[in-house]
Amino acid sequence: MALPTMTAEQRAQALAKAAQARTASRALLAEVASGAVSVAEVFERSGQDLVGRTRVVQVLRAVPGYGPARVAALMATSGVQEKQRVGALNDQQRERLLRAWIS
């Protein structure tokens, strides 16, 4: 399937929109890293477009002290796939992640 042809103006708008989304994503993860926003608060905001598209692994790795191995173990014990997004978590998965994260 061929990509739609875009004008230079449409391409510039798309690039600006993508840059804005990346900036907002970095800001969210920085808030988690600084402790201004907890993982539970991020999960509560899963209905927001940006938060819903963020991968659970990214959110958990932003928490100080949680590296790749610890996050992988947490995801495995909670039964959450590595590529799962916050918006796609069901209530049971959220509960298991929060319970394991607090422990």
Phi, psi and omega per residue, in radians:
M1 nan 2.235 -3.106
A2 -1.382 2.556 3.083
L3 -1.278 2.547 3.118
P4 -1.163 2.558 3.119
T5 -1.352 2.276 -3.126
M6 -2.040 2.560 3.045
T7 -1.347 2.927 3.124
A8 -1.074 -0.644 3.136
E9 -1.180 -0.740 3.114
Q10 -1.119 -0.692 3.120
R11 -1.118 -0.741 3.122
A12 -1.125 -0.697 3.097
Q13 -1.128 -0.716 3.130
A14 -1.140 -0.715 3.109
L15 -1.136 -0.701 3.113
A16 -1.150 -0.692 3.126
K17 -1.147 -0.710 3.116
A18 -1.151 -0.713 3.118
A19 -1.124 -0.680 3.114
Q20 -1.135 -0.696 3.126
A21 -1.144 -0.724 3.118
R22 -1.124 -0.699 3.118
T23 -1.117 -0.756 3.129
A24 -1.142 -0.665 3.116
S25 -1.139 -0.766 3.100
R26 -1.087 -0.659 3.127
A27 -1.141 -0.720 3.102
L28 -1.069 -0.829 -3.120
L29 -1.176 -0.560 3.078
A30 -1.178 -0.643 3.088
E31 -1.130 -0.680 3.099
V32 -1.144 -0.773 -3.115
A33 -1.117 -0.599 -3.120
S34 -1.436 -0.234 -3.122
G35 1.589 0.027 3.131
A36 -1.205 -0.503 3.121
V37 -2.263 2.292 3.126
S38 -1.549 2.908 3.096
V39 -1.073 -0.683 3.121
A40 -1.075 -0.697 3.115
E41 -1.162 -0.651 3.090
V42 -1.116 -0.776 3.135
F43 -1.102 -0.617 3.108
E44 -1.160 -0.512 -3.129
R45 -1.603 0.389 -3.060
S46 -1.135 -0.309 3.109
G47 -1.290 -0.334 3.103
Q48 -1.250 2.500 -3.047
D49 -1.000 -0.891 -3.098
L50 -1.105 -0.820 -3.108
V51 -1.143 -0.723 -3.127
G52 -1.097 -0.520 -3.135
R53 -1.545 -0.111 -3.131
T54 -1.383 2.401 3.128
R55 -1.296 2.490 -3.139
V56 -1.033 -0.678 -3.127
V57 -1.042 -0.723 3.137
Q58 -1.101 -0.725 -3.129
V59 -1.132 -0.817 -3.099
L60 -1.183 -0.642 3.122
R61 -1.218 -0.365 3.112
A62 -1.285 -0.339 3.140
V63 -1.249 2.244 3.124
P64 -0.992 2.334 3.114
G65 1.597 -0.067 3.141
Y66 -1.920 1.819 3.111
G67 -1.715 -3.021 -3.092
P68 -1.019 -0.744 -3.105
A69 -1.192 -0.780 -3.126
R70 -1.155 -0.692 3.119
V71 -1.182 -0.717 3.123
A72 -1.077 -0.729 3.110
A73 -1.140 -0.726 3.121
L74 -1.100 -0.749 3.132
M75 -1.152 -0.712 -3.127
A76 -1.156 -0.758 -3.130
T77 -1.226 -0.428 3.139
S78 -1.551 -0.165 3.136
G79 1.287 0.577 -3.139
V80 -1.941 2.313 3.133
Q81 -1.184 2.662 -3.080
E82 -1.108 -0.591 -3.088
K83 -1.645 0.166 -3.107
Q84 -1.138 2.443 3.101
R85 -1.735 2.711 -3.082
V86 -1.027 -0.705 -3.119
G87 -1.180 -0.347 -3.109
A88 -1.646 -0.043 3.124
L89 -1.229 2.421 3.021
N90 -1.602 3.044 -3.060
D91 -1.066 -0.700 -3.130
Q92 -1.141 -0.725 3.129
Q93 -1.132 -0.744 3.092
R94 -1.033 -0.802 -3.127
E95 -1.071 -0.803 3.141
R96 -1.112 -0.736 3.123
L97 -1.095 -0.791 -3.123
L98 -1.163 -0.691 3.122
R99 -1.119 -0.768 3.133
A100 -1.228 -0.595 -3.119
W101 -1.210 -0.671 -3.138
I102 -1.248 -0.596 -3.079
S103 -1.123 nan nan
